[in-house]
Amino acid sequence: MSIKWLQLREDRQKGDFLSLARILTKFPKDSLYQTEFLNSLTNEYWMEFLKFIVWRALVPWILYSTQTLIYFAHTLEREEDSG
């Protein structure tokens, strides 16, 4: 189900998913997440931003974590050899 035709309007500006999230916070939580529309909407936005999340958040985190582990392993090994 494609929902790209949906355009949220708020104060005469094109809304986005964050605007929709603010609107959805006013609804009762238990009945809101059981709707097929919201499941489709969440899936649409998730698929659209999945590459962005992976390349802008996950990959840099993995690289920085790996570099940090290598740095500390090298530093501890050097201290052990000299001490």
C-alpha atoms as a printed R data frame, in Angstrom:
   type eleno elety resid chain resno      x      y      z
1  ATOM     1    CA   MET     A     1  0.000  0.000  0.000
2  ATOM     2    CA   SER     A     2  1.586  3.253 -1.099
3  ATOM     3    CA   ILE     A     3  0.812  6.370  0.912
4  ATOM     4    CA   LYS     A     4  3.104  8.818 -0.856
5  ATOM     5    CA   TRP     A     5  0.005 10.786 -1.855
6  ATOM     6    CA   LEU     A     6 -0.449 11.778  1.782
7  ATOM     7    CA   GLN     A     7  0.662 15.327  2.429
8  ATOM     8    CA   LEU     A     8  0.322 16.654  5.924
9  ATOM     9    CA   ARG     A     9 -0.413 20.355  6.161
10 ATOM    10    CA   GLU     A    10  0.357 22.406  9.235
11 ATOM    11    CA   ASP     A    11  0.309 26.224  9.175
12 ATOM    12    CA   ARG     A    12  0.322 26.211  5.363
13 ATOM    13    CA   GLN     A    13  3.668 24.404  5.246
14 ATOM    14    CA   LYS     A    14  4.297 20.866  4.158
15 ATOM    15    CA   GLY     A    15  4.481 18.705  7.240
16 ATOM    16    CA   ASP     A    16  6.749 15.769  7.817
17 ATOM    17    CA   PHE     A    17  6.843 12.679  9.961
18 ATOM    18    CA   LEU     A    18  7.743 14.684 13.081
19 ATOM    19    CA   SER     A    19  4.644 16.820 12.593
20 ATOM    20    CA   LEU     A    20  2.598 13.664 12.290
21 ATOM    21    CA   ALA     A    21  4.207 12.258 15.428
22 ATOM    22    CA   ARG     A    22  3.129 15.354 17.384
23 ATOM    23    CA   ILE     A    23 -0.424 14.930 16.115
24 ATOM    24    CA   LEU     A    24 -0.476 11.227 16.967
25 ATOM    25    CA   THR     A    25  0.606 11.825 20.576
26 ATOM    26    CA   LYS     A    26 -2.874 13.189 21.279
27 ATOM    27    CA   PHE     A    27 -4.552  9.836 20.573
28 ATOM    28    CA   PRO     A    28 -4.948  6.964 23.040
29 ATOM    29    CA   LYS     A    29 -1.869  4.774 22.634
30 ATOM    30    CA   ASP     A    30 -3.513  1.369 22.833
31 ATOM    31    CA   SER     A    31 -5.959  1.882 19.974
32 ATOM    32    CA   LEU     A    32 -3.650  4.004 17.835
33 ATOM    33    CA   TYR     A    33 -1.022  1.379 17.094
34 ATOM    34    CA   GLN     A    34 -3.567 -1.252 16.152
35 ATOM    35    CA   THR     A    35 -4.701  0.580 13.012
36 ATOM    36    CA   GLU     A    36 -3.661 -0.656  9.595
37 ATOM    37    CA   PHE     A    37 -3.155  2.925  8.409
38 ATOM    38    CA   LEU     A    38 -0.534  3.679 11.045
39 ATOM    39    CA   ASN     A    39  1.252  0.406 10.384
40 ATOM    40    CA   SER     A    40  1.413  1.276  6.667
41 ATOM    41    CA   LEU     A    41  2.525  4.819  7.427
42 ATOM    42    CA   THR     A    42  5.300  3.685  9.742
43 ATOM    43    CA   ASN     A    43  6.461  1.104  7.205
44 ATOM    44    CA   GLU     A    44  6.543  3.717  4.436
45 ATOM    45    CA   TYR     A    45  8.654  6.149  6.441
46 ATOM    46    CA   TRP     A    46 10.903  3.364  7.733
47 ATOM    47    CA   MET     A    47 11.671  2.095  4.246
48 ATOM    48    CA   GLU     A    48 12.316  5.638  3.033
49 ATOM    49    CA   PHE     A    49 14.803  6.469  5.785
50 ATOM    50    CA   LEU     A    50 16.420  3.051  6.277
51 ATOM    51    CA   LYS     A    51 19.454  3.815  4.095
52 ATOM    52    CA   PHE     A    52 19.857  7.185  5.776
53 ATOM    53    CA   ILE     A    53 19.822  5.579  9.232
54 ATOM    54    CA   VAL     A    54 22.280  2.863  8.260
55 ATOM    55    CA   TRP     A    55 24.801  5.124  6.479
56 ATOM    56    CA   ARG     A    56 24.557  8.155  8.770
57 ATOM    57    CA   ALA     A    57 24.285  6.408 12.144
58 ATOM    58    CA   LEU     A    58 25.121  2.707 12.156
59 ATOM    59    CA   VAL     A    59 28.174  2.648  9.889
60 ATOM    60    CA   PRO     A    60 29.926  5.605 11.587
61 ATOM    61    CA   TRP     A    61 29.188  4.098 15.000
62 ATOM    62    CA   ILE     A    62 30.727  0.784 13.935
63 ATOM    63    CA   LEU     A    63 33.806  2.532 12.528
64 ATOM    64    CA   TYR     A    64 34.323  4.718 15.611
65 ATOM    65    CA   SER     A    65 33.816  1.777 17.960
66 ATOM    66    CA   THR     A    66 36.299 -0.370 16.037
67 ATOM    67    CA   GLN     A    67 38.879  2.414 15.983
68 ATOM    68    CA   THR     A    68 38.437  2.985 19.719
69 ATOM    69    CA   LEU     A    69 38.927 -0.708 20.488
70 ATOM    70    CA   ILE     A    70 42.050 -0.852 18.308
71 ATOM    71    CA   TYR     A    71 43.443  2.287 19.952
72 ATOM    72    CA   PHE     A    72 42.904  1.011 23.495
73 ATOM    73    CA   ALA     A    73 44.235 -2.448 22.662
74 ATOM    74    CA   HIS     A    74 47.372 -0.907 21.161
75 ATOM    75    CA   THR     A    75 47.809  1.503 24.106
76 ATOM    76    CA   LEU     A    76 47.375 -1.232 26.718
77 ATOM    77    CA   GLU     A    77 49.758 -3.529 24.871
78 ATOM    78    CA   ARG     A    78 52.385 -0.778 24.669
79 ATOM    79    CA   GLU     A    79 52.035 -0.010 28.389
80 ATOM    80    CA   GLU     A    80 52.349 -3.711 29.226
81 ATOM    81    CA   ASP     A    81 55.527 -4.056 27.158
82 ATOM    82    CA   SER     A    82 57.185 -1.002 28.704
83 ATOM    83    CA   GLY     A    83 56.064 -1.676 32.286
